[in-house]
Amino acid sequence: MPVSPTVRVQEAPFDPAAESAALTAGRVDVGGLASFVGLCRADDGLSALVLEHYPGMTERAITRIAEQACARWPLTGCTVIHRHGRLEPGAPIVLVLTASSHRAAALESCAFLIDWLKTGAPFWKREEFADGAERWVEAKAEDDLAAARWGGAP
């Protein structure tokens, strides 16, 4: 039976080490823990990235993606945390943790999750620049291709 993922959408920062420890605490069935932390980059003079979302809708979409990963791989745990609000360069944006008895399942499911989060999590991203300019971030074809390699939408 697939595990139930932990999904949080929050403005506050997260602690990857504490989240990893919480996911694996007292577990002797974990043979591999895969993690991904996405950070805000400072491309082209970016001073901040603002992520907007609809509460409830975003959590449901991310939960659906995480449940698909839990059904597809033999995971013993799964945590997805995505931040919203105004994030400056270097700030963590997203955390994906997957645990399994086997490293391949942990690694593959982590890659699946981050690929699908890029395209399937409903966030609107606005870039703010040092010169005062702003622009909305457009979807990228390479993100769609990365998600497509896993098959149909979760």
C-alpha positions in Angstrom: 0.0 0.0 0.0 1.5 3.4 -1.0 2.5 5.8 1.8 0.7 9.1 2.2 2.9 12.0 1.3 3.4 15.1 3.5 2.8 18.2 1.5 3.1 21.8 2.7 2.8 25.1 0.9 4.2 27.8 3.1 5.8 31.3 3.2 8.3 30.3 6.0 11.7 28.8 5.3 12.2 25.1 5.9 15.1 23.2 7.3 16.1 20.3 5.0 18.1 18.5 7.7 15.2 18.6 10.2 12.7 17.5 7.5 15.0 14.6 6.5 15.4 13.5 10.1 11.6 13.7 10.6 11.0 11.6 7.5 13.4 8.8 8.6 13.1 8.9 12.4 12.9 5.4 13.8 12.7 3.9 10.4 14.7 0.8 9.7 13.1 0.2 6.3 14.8 3.2 4.7 17.8 2.2 2.5 18.0 5.4 0.6 16.9 9.0 1.0 16.9 11.3 -2.0 16.5 15.0 -1.7 16.3 18.1 -3.9 16.4 21.7 -2.7 15.5 24.3 -5.3 17.0 27.7 -4.7 16.2 31.2 -6.0 18.9 32.2 -8.6 20.1 35.7 -9.3 20.0 35.5 -13.1 20.1 38.7 -15.1 20.2 41.0 -12.0 17.2 39.4 -10.3 16.6 40.9 -6.9 13.6 38.7 -5.9 11.2 36.1 -7.2 7.6 36.4 -6.1 5.5 33.2 -6.1 1.7 33.6 -5.9 -0.8 30.7 -5.7 -4.4 29.9 -4.8 -4.5 28.2 -1.3 -6.2 24.8 -1.4 -5.8 24.5 -5.2 -2.1 24.4 -5.0 -1.9 21.9 -2.2 -4.3 19.6 -4.0 -2.3 19.7 -7.2 1.0 19.0 -5.4 -0.6 16.3 -3.3 -1.9 14.6 -6.5 1.6 14.6 -8.0 3.1 13.3 -4.7 0.5 10.5 -4.4 1.3 9.5 -8.0 5.0 9.1 -7.0 4.0 7.1 -3.9 1.9 4.8 -6.1 4.5 4.4 -8.8 7.6 3.6 -6.6 7.9 1.6 -3.3 8.4 4.6 -1.1 8.5 4.5 2.7 8.2 8.3 2.9 7.7 11.4 0.8 7.8 15.1 1.8 7.2 18.0 -0.5 7.4 21.6 0.7 7.0 24.5 -1.6 7.3 28.1 -0.6 5.4 31.2 -1.8 5.8 34.9 -1.3 8.8 37.1 -2.0 12.1 35.1 -2.2 15.5 36.7 -2.6 18.4 35.0 -4.4 19.8 32.1 -2.4 16.5 31.4 -0.6 15.2 27.9 -0.7 12.0 27.5 -2.7 11.2 23.8 -2.8 12.2 20.7 -0.9 11.5 17.2 -2.2 12.4 14.2 0.0 11.7 10.6 -1.0 12.7 7.5 1.1 12.7 3.9 0.0 14.3 0.6 0.8 16.2 1.0 -2.4 18.2 3.9 -3.8 16.9 3.7 -7.4 13.3 4.2 -6.2 14.2 7.1 -4.0 16.3 8.8 -6.8 13.8 8.2 -9.6 10.8 9.3 -7.6 12.6 12.5 -6.5 13.4 13.3 -10.1 9.8 12.6 -11.1 8.4 14.9 -8.4 10.7 17.8 -9.3 10.0 17.4 -13.0 6.2 17.4 -12.4 6.3 20.2 -9.8 7.9 22.5 -12.4 4.9 22.0 -14.8 2.0 20.8 -12.6 2.2 22.9 -9.5 0.0 26.0 -10.0 2.2 28.9 -9.1 2.5 32.3 -10.8 6.1 33.6 -10.7 7.0 37.3 -11.1 10.6 38.4 -11.3 11.8 41.7 -9.7 15.0 43.2 -10.9 17.4 45.7 -9.3 16.5 48.4 -11.9 12.9 48.2 -10.8 11.7 46.2 -13.8 9.3 43.2 -13.3 8.3 40.4 -15.6 6.1 37.3 -15.3 7.9 33.9 -15.8 6.7 32.0 -18.8 6.5 28.2 -19.0 9.5 26.6 -20.6 9.4 23.9 -23.3 12.3 22.0 -21.7 10.3 21.7 -18.4 7.4 20.2 -20.3 9.8 17.7 -22.0 11.4 16.8 -18.7 7.9 16.0 -17.3 6.8 14.2 -20.4 9.6 11.6 -20.1 7.6 10.1 -17.1 4.5 9.5 -19.2 1.1 11.1 -18.8 0.2 13.8 -16.2 -0.2 12.7 -12.6 
